[in-house]
Amino acid sequence: MKRLKWLLLSLVFLSVLGIIGYAVILFGGQFVVDEEDLVPDATTTFETRDGEVIGKLYNENRIPVTLDDIPEHVQEAFIAIEDRRFYDHAGIDFKSIVRAVFRDIIAMAKVEGASTITQQLSKNLFLKNDKTWMRKTKEAMAAIHLERRFSKDDILELYLNEIYFGEGVYGIEAASRKFFNKPVQELTLAEGALLAGLAKAPNGYSPIRHPEKAKKRRNVVLKAMSDTGKITAQERMQAQGRTLGLDVQEYEPKPWAASFIDLAVQEAADNYKLSEKELRRGGYRIVVTVDPDAQKIAYHEFQNGDYFPGNTDGAQGAFVMAEQQSGEISAAIGGRNYQFGDLNRVMVKRQPGSAIKPLAVYGPAMMKDSYQPYTLIEDKKQAIDGYTATNYDGRYAGSVSLYKALVESKNAPAVWLLNEIGIPYAKDYLSQLGMPVKDKGLAIALGGLSEGVTPMQMAESYRAFASGGKTIDMFAIDQIINRHDEVIHEANPETAAVFNPQVAWNMTGMLTTAVTSGTASAGNFPKALAGKTGSTEHPHVEGAVKDAWFAGFTPEYVTVTWMGYDSSDENHYLTSGSEAPTRLTKAILSKINGQESLAQAFEKPENVAALPEPIKLPENITLHGNYSFGGFALFGGKLEWTEPADERIVYHIYREEEGDDEQVGEVTGDNEFTVKRLPFFGSSRYYVVPYNPLTETEGQKSNTVDLSL
């Protein structure tokens, strides 16, 4: 009786333990399953509007699909070879376990596994890094939990999207595209069986590295499908008789696109709050605005070291080009030989030098009625509030038109004008252009900023001159589409009017002259181009350049190019200035012009007045005088001088008098004047002075002639 008592107590104890163990297995899965892991990582692609994939980001290269997208014969191939009783068990197949144990005992070795598809999924999702002795128990717990929570179709869909197929691809869709260059919907019976065969050992059965082993494994899968009645014997034999039929797609990163993708990743974070970490797992399709032809042209030109005048290796550059109408970024180069994750110099702040003059000084000044293109401003070497600006050539005209000061990039007039319009007034315009500056001194006029500005900011600002005075938020991302094919973000750039259309048109005309005959004349480009150069002195090497710029625009595009070193010291400097980025920009535009014909000239808007070309007054006028007889006055005189080079020139005719000379007439666009009355006795002396009606200034007078009877 005592023994029977202990036996009963033992049975009760074991039963309780069994019940507890079963309860743990039944309900413990919720502690193993991580909800986040139920959404497998997916590849984010960067695509052109034409659907060309130019870049990818991923932790695991996977393209999720629904079960409806996967043909039944593909589903059946996996079930036949991996888990024939998939639709009959509740996560753990006890019959398969018993069968596997029996066969292992007979063979005295591990010959057959018994893991169900649900168990394999649990291991892949939740326990891939778990090496503990409890792993199998956790796997069973997770499998049972999944079966209780999800339908069989849900589990199979997760499994087919999660599984690793070798060659760096995860999921049935990515595998189909990798090995056969087609979506999963188009897989044949033989192709689906081949992929199902990879589930057991993707590297060992790789059709690329081990084609014969892959073929044998495929045929095993086809036989399993035949044995389970999913295909007929004839279908099996036909499929087994086929070659592997591979069309392997090797994805090659596109180095020419790396800068643009980096820019898009930054924009996704800044504008849409999608971090790089989220992009690597989220499976987004990001449609970018890149023009592949323009991007490739810019990339290849940046490989030409002749454009980068550094004293040693490592001279860098940045380039951004955007459609001026829409603000879409067409090309962006963050540096030479750029790789994803490098310093993207398109977004790095540099001192802009004289390239800022149109934005900080001349544009804001012309918004005032008192300053127009041909208004005269001071051109003198002088200290203003303790700050002295010097012209780069050491020459000063005393006064010069605003037009000429900009075209020739004179420093002294720019500083004088900034002082006249007021630093706070100018800074307000810089803020409206998206370039707020902390600086408070007159050095702003010459780009002497403590923090500098980025090439992207410069491009957005110059766009105002190309677009009737309006700025726009430039963008690299057109659309973001999630893994469910839903458009979740779409570009909607904001515009703002900063300058009026007349100022924008006047600036376009002046900057066009700067390109044709001013400081931006280096290089060749046969079509319409307006722009401004800029350079900054090197802080450690006298006569050397630290930063060199060209900012400009065509009727179609806005472009900005920067050159320099990432770190400037006595061993790293540019040996020439802004002519280098100017030449490079024109070379890029010339090749783009070969792909698409760019406009020959800027088209004047209807609501603005034309900007007259500058008038150059003659400096050596030769005057001749003689008598004329007849007419009402009987005796007169005729003055003739050098034929005018510009019909807009007005000639003032003066007669010498004691004290102030008297103006006796004026002639426009002609080279003769008749003095109607001459004294009978005595003589009169005359001379001619050319007059510029744009600047309202006189030039050098001619020689003097004596008319006497």
C-alpha positions as CSV (number, residue, x, y, z in Angstrom):
1,M,0.0,0.0,0.0
2,K,2.8,2.3,0.8
3,R,4.4,1.7,-2.6
4,L,1.1,2.2,-4.3
5,K,0.6,5.5,-2.5
6,W,4.0,6.8,-3.7
7,L,3.3,5.6,-7.2
8,L,0.0,7.5,-7.2
9,L,1.6,10.6,-5.8
10,S,4.4,10.3,-8.5
11,L,1.8,10.0,-11.3
12,V,-0.1,13.0,-9.9
13,F,3.1,15.0,-9.7
14,L,4.1,14.0,-13.2
15,S,0.6,14.9,-14.5
16,V,0.8,18.3,-12.8
17,L,4.2,18.8,-14.3
18,G,2.9,17.8,-17.7
19,I,-0.1,20.1,-17.4
20,I,2.2,22.9,-16.4
21,G,4.6,22.2,-19.2
22,Y,1.8,22.0,-21.7
23,A,0.4,25.3,-20.4
24,V,3.8,26.9,-20.7
25,I,4.2,25.7,-24.3
26,L,0.7,26.6,-25.1
27,F,0.7,30.1,-23.7
28,G,4.4,30.9,-23.4
29,G,4.8,31.7,-27.1
30,Q,3.6,35.3,-26.5
31,F,6.8,35.9,-24.6
32,V,8.9,34.6,-27.4
33,V,7.1,36.3,-30.3
34,D,8.2,39.9,-30.9
35,E,5.5,41.9,-32.7
36,E,8.1,43.9,-34.6
37,D,9.6,40.8,-36.1
38,L,6.3,39.9,-37.7
39,V,7.0,42.7,-40.2
40,P,10.1,41.5,-42.1
41,D,12.7,44.0,-43.3
42,A,12.2,45.0,-46.9
43,T,14.3,46.8,-49.5
44,T,13.8,50.4,-50.2
45,T,14.5,51.3,-53.8
46,F,15.2,54.7,-55.4
47,E,13.7,54.9,-58.8
48,T,13.5,57.4,-61.7
49,R,10.0,58.4,-62.9
50,D,10.6,55.8,-65.7
51,G,10.9,53.1,-63.2
52,E,14.7,52.6,-63.4
53,V,16.1,51.5,-60.1
54,I,19.2,53.6,-59.4
55,G,19.9,52.6,-55.8
56,K,18.8,50.4,-52.9
57,L,18.9,50.5,-49.1
58,Y,18.3,47.4,-47.0
59,N,19.3,45.3,-44.0
60,E,17.9,42.2,-45.9
61,N,17.3,42.4,-49.6
62,R,13.6,41.5,-49.7
63,I,10.5,42.5,-51.7
64,P,7.4,41.5,-49.8
65,V,4.4,40.1,-51.8
66,T,1.0,38.8,-50.8
67,L,0.1,35.1,-51.0
68,D,-2.3,36.0,-53.8
69,D,0.7,37.1,-55.8
70,I,2.4,33.7,-55.5
71,P,1.1,31.0,-57.9
72,E,-0.4,27.9,-56.2
73,H,2.2,25.6,-57.8
74,V,4.9,27.6,-56.1
75,Q,3.2,27.4,-52.7
76,E,2.6,23.7,-53.2
77,A,6.3,23.1,-54.0
78,F,7.4,24.5,-50.7
79,I,4.7,22.6,-48.7
80,A,5.5,19.3,-50.5
81,I,9.2,19.5,-49.7
82,E,9.2,21.2,-46.3
83,D,5.9,20.4,-44.5
84,R,3.4,18.1,-46.2
85,R,1.0,18.2,-43.3
86,F,1.2,22.0,-43.1
87,Y,-2.6,22.4,-43.3
88,D,-3.2,19.5,-40.8
89,H,-1.0,20.3,-37.7
90,A,-1.2,23.1,-35.2
91,G,2.4,24.3,-35.5
92,I,4.1,21.1,-34.3
93,D,3.7,17.8,-36.3
94,F,4.0,15.0,-33.8
95,K,3.6,12.3,-36.5
96,S,6.6,13.8,-38.3
97,I,8.6,13.9,-35.1
98,V,7.9,10.2,-34.4
99,R,8.7,9.3,-38.0
100,A,11.9,11.3,-37.9
101,V,13.1,9.8,-34.6
102,F,12.4,6.3,-35.8
103,R,14.4,6.9,-39.0
104,D,17.2,8.5,-37.1
105,I,17.4,5.4,-34.8
106,I,17.4,3.0,-37.8
107,A,20.1,5.0,-39.5
108,M,22.0,5.6,-36.3
109,A,22.4,9.2,-37.5
110,K,20.5,12.5,-38.0
111,V,18.8,11.8,-41.4
112,E,15.5,13.6,-41.3
113,G,14.2,16.8,-39.7
114,A,10.8,17.3,-38.3
115,S,10.5,21.1,-38.2
116,T,7.2,22.4,-39.7
117,I,7.0,25.5,-41.8
118,T,5.6,27.3,-38.8
119,Q,8.6,26.2,-36.7
120,Q,11.1,27.3,-39.4
121,L,9.3,30.6,-39.6
122,S,9.5,31.0,-35.8
123,K,13.2,30.2,-35.8
124,N,14.0,32.7,-38.6
125,L,11.9,35.5,-37.1
126,F,12.5,35.2,-33.4
127,L,15.4,32.8,-32.6
128,K,18.0,33.2,-35.3
129,N,20.6,34.2,-32.8
130,D,19.5,32.0,-30.0
131,K,22.0,29.2,-29.2
132,T,20.7,28.1,-25.8
133,W,19.5,24.6,-25.0
134,M,16.0,26.0,-24.7
135,R,15.8,27.1,-28.3
136,K,13.8,24.1,-29.5
137,T,11.3,24.7,-26.7
138,K,11.0,28.3,-27.5
139,E,10.6,27.4,-31.2
140,A,7.7,25.2,-30.4
141,M,6.1,27.8,-28.1
142,A,6.4,30.4,-30.8
143,A,5.0,28.1,-33.5
144,I,1.9,27.2,-31.4
145,H,1.4,30.9,-30.7
146,L,1.6,31.8,-34.4
147,E,-0.9,29.0,-35.3
148,R,-3.4,30.2,-32.7
149,R,-3.1,33.8,-33.8
150,F,-2.8,33.6,-37.6
151,S,-4.4,31.6,-40.4
152,K,-2.4,29.1,-42.4
153,D,-2.3,31.4,-45.4
154,D,-0.9,34.2,-43.2
155,I,1.8,31.9,-41.9
156,L,2.7,30.6,-45.4
157,E,2.8,34.2,-46.7
158,L,5.2,35.2,-43.9
159,Y,7.3,32.2,-44.5
160,L,7.7,32.7,-48.2
161,N,8.6,36.3,-47.7
162,E,11.0,35.6,-44.8
163,I,13.1,32.7,-46.1
164,Y,16.7,33.2,-47.3
165,F,17.5,32.0,-50.8
166,G,21.2,32.6,-50.9
167,E,23.1,35.2,-53.0
168,G,22.1,37.9,-50.6
169,V,18.3,37.7,-51.3
170,Y,15.4,37.1,-49.0
171,G,11.8,36.2,-49.9
172,I,10.3,34.6,-52.9
173,E,9.9,37.8,-54.9
174,A,13.5,38.9,-54.6
175,A,14.7,35.4,-55.4
176,S,12.5,35.2,-58.5
177,R,14.0,38.4,-59.8
178,K,17.5,37.4,-58.8
179,F,17.6,34.0,-60.5
180,F,15.0,34.4,-63.3
181,N,14.6,38.1,-63.8
182,K,10.9,37.9,-63.5
183,P,8.2,38.6,-60.8
184,V,7.0,35.6,-58.8
185,Q,3.7,35.6,-60.7
186,E,5.5,34.4,-63.8
187,L,7.4,31.5,-62.3
188,T,7.0,28.2,-64.1
189,L,6.5,24.8,-62.3
190,A,10.2,24.0,-62.7
191,E,11.4,27.4,-61.6
192,G,9.2,27.4,-58.5
193,A,10.5,23.9,-57.6
194,L,14.0,25.1,-57.9
195,L,13.4,27.9,-55.5
196,A,11.6,25.6,-53.1
197,G,14.7,23.3,-53.2
198,L,16.9,26.1,-51.9
199,A,15.0,26.4,-48.6
200,K,17.0,23.5,-47.0
201,A,20.5,24.7,-47.9
202,P,20.5,27.9,-50.0
203,N,24.3,28.0,-50.4
204,G,24.8,24.2,-50.9
205,Y,22.1,24.1,-53.6
206,S,22.9,27.4,-55.2
207,P,22.1,27.1,-58.9
208,I,24.8,29.6,-59.7
209,R,27.6,27.9,-57.8
210,H,26.4,24.3,-57.9
211,P,24.0,23.9,-60.9
212,E,24.0,20.1,-60.9
213,K,23.2,19.8,-57.2
214,A,20.5,22.5,-57.7
215,K,19.0,20.5,-60.6
216,K,18.9,17.2,-58.5
217,R,17.3,19.1,-55.6
218,R,14.7,20.6,-58.0
219,N,13.8,17.2,-59.3
220,V,13.4,15.9,-55.7
221,V,10.9,18.7,-55.1
222,L,9.0,17.8,-58.3
223,K,8.9,14.2,-57.2
224,A,7.5,15.2,-53.8
225,M,4.8,17.3,-55.5
226,S,3.9,14.2,-57.7
227,D,3.9,11.9,-54.6
228,T,1.4,14.3,-52.9
229,G,-0.8,14.5,-55.9
230,K,-0.2,18.1,-56.6
231,I,1.1,17.4,-60.2
232,T,0.8,14.5,-62.5
233,A,3.6,12.2,-63.5
234,Q,3.6,13.7,-66.9
235,E,4.0,17.2,-65.5
236,R,6.8,16.1,-63.3
237,M,8.7,14.4,-66.1
238,Q,8.3,17.5,-68.4
239,A,9.5,19.8,-65.6
240,Q,12.4,17.5,-64.7
241,G,13.5,17.6,-68.4
242,R,14.0,21.3,-68.4
243,T,17.2,23.1,-67.9
244,L,17.6,25.4,-65.0
245,G,16.8,28.4,-67.3
246,L,18.6,30.9,-65.1
247,D,18.6,34.6,-66.0
248,V,20.7,35.8,-63.1
249,Q,20.5,39.5,-62.4
250,E,23.6,41.0,-60.7
251,Y,22.7,44.3,-59.2
252,E,25.5,46.7,-59.7
253,P,25.6,49.8,-57.6
254,K,25.6,53.0,-59.7
255,P,28.4,55.2,-58.5
256,W,27.1,58.1,-60.5
257,A,23.9,58.1,-58.5
258,A,25.4,57.8,-55.0
259,S,25.4,61.6,-54.3
260,F,21.8,61.9,-55.4
261,I,20.6,58.9,-53.3
262,D,22.4,60.4,-50.3
263,L,20.6,63.7,-50.9
264,A,17.2,61.9,-51.2
265,V,17.9,60.0,-47.9
266,Q,18.6,63.3,-46.2
267,E,15.5,64.8,-47.6
268,A,13.4,61.8,-46.5
269,A,14.7,62.4,-42.9
270,D,14.3,66.2,-42.9
271,N,11.0,66.6,-44.7
272,Y,9.2,63.3,-44.1
273,K,10.7,62.0,-40.8
274,L,11.9,58.8,-42.4
275,S,15.3,57.9,-40.9
276,E,17.9,55.9,-42.8
277,K,17.2,53.0,-40.3
278,E,13.5,53.1,-41.3
279,L,14.4,53.1,-45.0
280,R,16.6,50.1,-44.6
281,R,13.7,48.0,-43.3
282,G,10.6,49.7,-44.5
283,G,10.4,48.6,-48.1
284,Y,9.6,52.0,-49.7
285,R,9.7,53.0,-53.3
286,I,11.2,56.4,-53.5
287,V,10.6,58.1,-56.8
288,V,13.3,60.7,-57.3
289,T,13.6,63.7,-59.7
290,V,17.0,62.9,-61.0
291,D,17.7,63.3,-64.7
292,P,20.0,60.3,-65.3
293,D,21.7,61.8,-68.4
294,A,22.5,65.0,-66.6
295,Q,23.6,63.2,-63.5
296,K,26.0,60.9,-65.4
297,I,27.4,63.9,-67.4
298,A,28.1,65.8,-64.2
299,Y,29.6,62.7,-62.5
300,H,32.0,62.0,-65.4
301,E,33.1,65.6,-65.7
302,F,33.9,65.6,-62.0
303,Q,36.4,62.7,-62.7
304,N,38.5,65.0,-64.9
305,G,41.2,66.3,-62.6
306,D,42.1,69.1,-65.1
307,Y,39.1,71.1,-63.8
308,F,40.3,71.0,-60.1
309,P,43.3,73.3,-59.7
310,G,44.5,72.1,-56.3
311,N,48.2,72.3,-55.2
312,T,47.9,68.7,-54.2
313,D,45.6,65.7,-54.4
314,G,42.3,65.9,-52.7
315,A,40.8,69.0,-54.3
316,Q,37.0,68.5,-54.0
317,G,33.9,69.9,-55.5
318,A,30.1,70.0,-55.4
319,F,27.5,70.6,-58.1
320,V,23.7,70.9,-58.0
321,M,21.4,71.5,-60.9
322,A,17.6,72.0,-60.7
323,E,14.8,72.8,-63.1
324,Q,14.1,76.4,-62.5
325,Q,10.4,76.2,-63.2
326,S,9.5,73.3,-60.9
327,G,12.4,73.2,-58.4
328,E,13.1,69.5,-59.1
329,I,16.7,68.7,-58.6
330,S,18.0,67.2,-61.8
331,A,21.6,66.4,-60.7
332,A,23.6,66.6,-57.5
333,I,27.3,65.7,-57.1
334,G,28.5,65.7,-53.4
335,G,32.1,65.2,-54.3
336,R,34.5,63.5,-56.6
337,N,34.5,59.6,-56.5
338,Y,31.6,59.9,-54.1
339,Q,30.4,56.8,-52.2
340,F,27.1,56.6,-50.3
341,G,27.6,57.9,-46.8
342,D,30.5,60.2,-47.7
343,L,30.4,63.9,-46.8
344,N,27.8,65.3,-49.2
345,R,29.3,68.7,-50.0
346,V,26.1,69.9,-51.7
347,M,24.9,70.5,-48.1
348,V,28.1,71.8,-46.5
349,K,28.4,75.5,-45.7
350,R,31.2,77.5,-47.3
351,Q,32.0,81.2,-47.7
352,P,30.5,82.3,-51.0
353,G,32.7,85.2,-51.8
354,S,31.4,87.6,-54.5
355,A,28.8,85.1,-55.6
356,I,26.6,86.6,-52.8
357,K,26.7,90.1,-54.1
358,P,23.5,89.8,-56.3
359,L,21.7,88.3,-53.3
360,A,22.9,90.4,-50.5
361,V,23.5,93.8,-52.2
362,Y,22.4,94.5,-55.7
363,G,19.1,92.6,-55.7
364,P,17.9,94.2,-52.5
365,A,19.2,97.6,-53.6
366,M,17.2,97.5,-56.9
367,M,14.0,96.9,-54.9
368,K,14.4,100.6,-54.0
369,D,13.4,103.2,-56.5
370,S,16.7,105.1,-56.0
371,Y,18.9,102.2,-57.3
372,Q,18.5,100.9,-60.8
373,P,21.0,99.2,-63.1
374,Y,22.5,102.4,-64.3
375,T,22.5,104.3,-61.1
376,L,26.0,105.6,-60.2
377,I,27.5,104.4,-57.0
378,E,30.8,105.3,-55.3
379,D,33.9,103.4,-56.4
380,K,36.6,104.6,-54.0
381,K,39.0,103.0,-51.6
382,Q,37.6,104.2,-48.3
383,A,37.1,103.1,-44.7
384,I,33.4,102.7,-43.7
385,D,32.8,102.0,-40.1
386,G,36.4,100.8,-39.9
387,Y,36.0,98.3,-42.8
388,T,38.0,99.0,-46.0
389,A,37.2,97.1,-49.2
390,T,39.6,97.0,-52.0
391,N,39.0,96.2,-55.7
392,Y,40.9,93.1,-56.8
393,D,42.7,95.1,-59.6
394,G,43.5,98.0,-57.4
395,R,41.7,100.5,-59.7
396,Y,38.9,102.9,-58.7
397,A,36.8,105.0,-61.0
398,G,35.4,107.4,-58.4
399,S,31.9,106.4,-59.5
400,V,30.5,103.5,-61.5
401,S,27.1,102.2,-62.6
402,L,25.6,99.5,-60.5
403,Y,25.5,97.4,-63.7
404,K,29.3,97.8,-64.2
405,A,30.1,97.2,-60.6
406,L,28.3,93.9,-60.7
407,V,29.7,92.7,-64.0
408,E,33.2,93.5,-63.1
409,S,32.7,92.3,-59.5
410,K,34.1,95.4,-57.9
411,N,34.3,95.2,-54.1
412,A,34.4,98.8,-53.0
413,P,31.1,99.8,-54.6
414,A,29.4,96.7,-53.2
415,V,30.5,97.5,-49.7
416,W,29.5,101.2,-50.1
417,L,26.1,100.2,-51.4
418,L,25.4,97.7,-48.6
419,N,26.2,100.5,-46.2
420,E,23.7,102.8,-48.0
421,I,20.8,100.4,-48.1
422,G,21.5,99.1,-44.5
423,I,22.8,95.8,-43.2
424,P,19.4,94.8,-41.5
425,Y,17.6,95.5,-44.8
426,A,20.0,93.3,-46.8
427,K,19.9,90.5,-44.2
428,D,16.1,90.5,-44.3
429,Y,16.4,89.6,-48.1
430,L,18.9,86.9,-47.3
431,S,16.4,85.4,-44.8
432,Q,13.7,85.5,-47.4
433,L,16.0,83.6,-49.8
434,G,16.5,80.9,-47.2
435,M,20.0,82.1,-46.1
436,P,19.7,83.7,-42.7
437,V,23.1,85.0,-41.5
438,K,24.2,85.9,-38.0
439,D,26.9,88.3,-39.2
440,K,26.4,92.1,-38.7
441,G,29.3,93.7,-40.6
442,L,29.9,95.1,-44.1
443,A,31.9,92.0,-44.9
444,I,28.5,90.4,-45.8
445,A,28.7,92.2,-49.1
446,L,31.8,90.2,-50.1
447,G,30.6,86.8,-48.7
448,G,32.6,87.1,-45.6
449,L,30.3,85.0,-43.4
450,S,31.1,83.3,-40.2
451,E,29.2,80.1,-41.1
452,G,28.8,80.4,-44.9
453,V,26.1,78.9,-47.1
454,T,25.6,75.6,-48.9
455,P,25.5,75.1,-52.7
456,M,21.9,74.0,-52.3
457,Q,21.0,77.3,-50.6
458,M,22.8,79.3,-53.3
459,A,20.9,77.4,-56.0
460,E,17.5,78.0,-54.4
461,S,18.4,81.7,-54.0
462,Y,19.6,82.2,-57.6
463,R,16.5,80.6,-58.8
464,A,14.7,83.8,-57.8
465,F,16.4,85.7,-60.6
466,A,15.5,83.0,-63.1
467,S,11.9,82.8,-62.1
468,G,10.5,86.3,-61.9
469,G,11.8,86.9,-58.4
470,K,10.3,83.8,-56.8
471,T,12.1,81.2,-54.7
472,I,11.0,77.6,-54.4
473,D,12.0,74.8,-52.1
474,M,14.0,72.5,-54.3
475,F,13.4,68.8,-53.9
476,A,14.9,65.5,-54.9
477,I,12.0,63.2,-53.9
478,D,8.8,63.3,-56.1
479,Q,6.9,60.5,-54.3
480,I,7.3,58.0,-51.5
481,I,5.3,54.7,-51.9
482,N,5.0,52.2,-49.0
483,R,5.2,48.4,-49.3
484,H,1.4,48.3,-49.8
485,D,1.7,50.5,-53.0
486,E,0.2,53.5,-51.3
487,V,1.6,57.0,-52.0
488,I,2.3,58.3,-48.5
489,H,4.2,61.5,-49.4
490,E,4.3,63.7,-52.5
491,A,6.3,66.8,-53.3
492,N,4.4,70.0,-52.9
493,P,7.1,72.7,-52.9
494,E,6.3,76.2,-51.6
495,T,7.1,79.3,-53.5
496,A,7.6,82.9,-52.2
497,A,8.1,86.2,-54.0
498,V,11.3,87.9,-52.9
499,F,12.2,90.3,-55.8
500,N,9.8,91.9,-58.2
501,P,9.8,90.7,-61.8
502,Q,11.6,93.8,-63.1
503,V,14.5,93.4,-60.6
504,A,14.7,89.7,-61.6
505,W,14.9,90.6,-65.3
506,N,17.4,93.3,-64.8
507,M,19.6,91.0,-62.8
508,T,19.3,88.3,-65.5
509,G,20.6,90.8,-68.0
510,M,23.5,92.0,-65.9
511,L,24.5,88.4,-65.0
512,T,24.3,87.4,-68.7
513,T,26.8,90.2,-69.4
514,A,29.0,88.9,-66.5
515,V,29.1,85.5,-68.4
516,T,29.8,86.9,-71.9
517,S,32.3,89.7,-71.0
518,G,32.7,89.9,-67.2
519,T,34.3,87.9,-64.5
520,A,32.4,84.7,-65.5
521,S,33.7,84.6,-69.1
522,A,36.0,81.7,-68.6
523,G,35.1,78.6,-70.6
524,N,32.6,78.2,-73.5
525,F,28.9,77.6,-73.6
526,P,27.0,78.5,-76.8
527,K,23.6,79.1,-75.3
528,A,21.9,81.5,-72.9
529,L,23.6,81.6,-69.5
530,A,23.6,84.1,-66.7
531,G,25.8,83.8,-63.6
532,K,28.2,85.2,-61.0
533,T,31.6,84.0,-59.7
534,G,32.9,84.0,-56.2
535,S,36.2,83.2,-54.5
536,T,37.6,83.6,-51.0
537,E,41.2,84.3,-50.0
538,H,43.1,81.4,-48.4
539,P,43.7,82.2,-44.7
540,H,47.2,80.7,-44.6
541,V,48.7,81.1,-48.1
542,E,49.0,84.5,-49.7
543,G,47.6,84.8,-53.2
544,A,45.9,81.3,-53.0
545,V,42.2,80.6,-53.0
546,K,40.2,78.7,-50.4
547,D,36.7,78.5,-52.0
548,A,35.8,79.0,-55.6
549,W,32.2,79.3,-56.9
550,F,30.1,79.7,-60.0
551,A,26.3,80.2,-59.5
552,G,24.2,80.7,-62.6
553,F,21.2,79.8,-64.6
554,T,19.9,79.1,-68.1
555,P,16.2,79.5,-69.1
556,E,15.8,75.8,-68.1
557,Y,18.1,75.2,-65.1
558,V,19.8,76.7,-62.1
559,T,23.3,75.5,-61.3
560,V,25.9,76.0,-58.6
561,T,29.4,74.7,-58.5
562,W,31.8,74.9,-55.6
563,M,35.5,73.8,-55.4
564,G,38.0,73.7,-52.6
565,Y,39.4,71.4,-50.0
566,D,37.5,69.8,-47.1
567,S,40.2,71.1,-44.7
568,S,42.1,74.2,-45.7
569,D,45.6,74.6,-44.3
570,E,49.0,75.8,-45.6
571,N,49.3,72.5,-47.5
572,H,45.9,72.5,-49.2
573,Y,44.8,75.4,-51.4
574,L,43.5,76.1,-54.9
575,T,46.0,77.5,-57.3
576,S,43.3,79.4,-59.3
577,G,40.0,80.9,-58.5
578,S,36.4,81.0,-59.9
579,E,37.4,80.4,-63.5
580,A,37.7,76.7,-62.6
581,P,34.1,76.1,-61.5
582,T,32.9,78.4,-64.3
583,R,34.7,76.3,-66.9
584,L,33.4,73.0,-65.3
585,T,29.8,74.3,-65.3
586,K,30.0,75.3,-68.9
587,A,31.4,72.0,-69.9
588,I,28.6,70.2,-68.1
589,L,26.0,72.4,-69.7
590,S,27.5,72.0,-73.1
591,K,27.2,68.2,-72.9
592,I,23.6,68.5,-71.6
593,N,22.9,70.8,-74.5
594,G,24.1,67.9,-76.7
595,Q,21.4,65.7,-75.2
596,E,18.6,68.3,-75.2
597,S,18.7,71.6,-77.1
598,L,18.9,74.4,-74.5
599,A,17.5,77.9,-75.2
600,Q,19.5,80.3,-77.2
601,A,18.4,83.4,-75.3
602,F,16.3,84.4,-72.2
603,E,12.8,85.4,-73.1
604,K,11.7,88.7,-71.6
605,P,8.4,88.4,-69.6
606,E,5.6,90.6,-70.9
607,N,5.2,92.6,-67.7
608,V,8.8,94.0,-67.5
609,A,10.7,96.7,-69.4
610,A,13.7,95.7,-71.4
611,L,17.1,96.3,-69.8
612,P,19.2,98.4,-72.2
613,E,22.7,97.3,-73.1
614,P,25.4,99.4,-71.5
615,I,26.6,102.4,-73.5
616,K,30.3,102.9,-73.9
617,L,31.2,106.5,-74.6
618,P,34.0,107.3,-77.1
619,E,37.2,108.6,-75.5
620,N,38.9,110.3,-78.5
621,I,36.5,112.3,-80.5
622,T,38.0,114.3,-83.4
623,L,36.0,117.4,-84.2
624,H,36.1,119.3,-87.5
625,G,34.5,122.7,-88.3
626,N,33.8,124.7,-91.5
627,Y,31.6,127.5,-92.8
628,S,28.2,127.1,-94.5
629,F,26.6,129.9,-96.5
630,G,22.9,130.3,-97.2
631,G,19.6,130.1,-95.4
632,F,18.1,132.7,-93.2
633,A,21.2,133.2,-91.2
634,L,23.4,133.8,-94.2
635,F,26.6,132.7,-92.4
636,G,26.7,129.5,-90.3
637,G,29.1,126.8,-89.3
638,K,29.0,123.1,-89.6
639,L,30.6,120.8,-86.9
640,E,31.4,117.2,-87.7
641,W,33.0,114.6,-85.5
642,T,33.8,110.9,-85.3
643,E,30.9,108.7,-86.3
644,P,29.1,107.4,-83.2
645,A,29.6,103.8,-82.3
646,D,26.3,103.7,-80.5
647,E,23.2,105.5,-81.8
648,R,22.0,106.0,-78.3
649,I,24.9,108.4,-77.4
650,V,23.8,112.0,-77.0
651,Y,26.4,114.7,-78.0
652,H,26.4,118.0,-76.2
653,I,27.7,120.9,-78.2
654,Y,29.4,123.6,-76.2
655,R,30.7,127.1,-77.1
656,E,33.5,128.4,-75.1
657,E,32.7,131.5,-73.1
658,E,34.4,133.5,-70.4
659,G,33.4,131.9,-67.2
660,D,31.1,128.9,-67.9
661,D,30.9,127.5,-71.3
662,E,27.4,127.5,-72.9
663,Q,25.7,124.4,-74.3
664,V,24.3,125.5,-77.7
665,G,22.7,122.2,-78.7
666,E,22.7,118.4,-78.6
667,V,22.5,115.6,-81.1
668,T,21.4,112.0,-80.6
669,G,22.9,109.2,-82.7
670,D,24.4,111.6,-85.3
671,N,27.8,113.2,-85.9
672,E,27.1,116.7,-87.1
673,F,25.6,119.9,-85.9
674,T,24.9,123.2,-87.7
675,V,25.7,126.4,-85.9
676,K,23.1,128.7,-87.4
677,R,24.6,132.1,-86.6
678,L,28.2,133.2,-86.6
679,P,29.4,136.7,-85.9
680,F,30.6,138.8,-88.8
681,F,33.7,139.7,-87.0
682,G,35.5,137.7,-84.4
683,S,35.5,133.9,-83.8
684,S,33.8,131.3,-81.8
685,R,35.3,128.1,-80.3
686,Y,33.3,124.9,-80.1
687,Y,33.7,121.4,-78.7
688,V,31.6,118.3,-78.3
689,V,31.1,116.1,-75.2
690,P,29.5,112.6,-75.4
691,Y,26.7,112.0,-72.9
692,N,25.4,108.6,-71.6
693,P,21.6,108.9,-71.1
694,L,21.6,105.7,-69.0
695,T,24.0,106.8,-66.4
696,E,23.3,110.5,-67.0
697,T,27.0,111.3,-67.2
698,E,29.3,113.0,-69.7
699,G,32.4,111.6,-71.1
700,Q,35.7,113.1,-72.4
701,K,35.3,116.2,-74.6
702,S,36.6,116.5,-78.1
703,N,39.2,118.8,-79.4
704,T,38.2,122.4,-79.8
705,V,37.6,124.1,-83.2
706,D,37.6,127.8,-84.1
707,L,35.0,129.2,-86.4
708,S,35.6,132.8,-87.5
709,L,34.9,135.1,-90.5
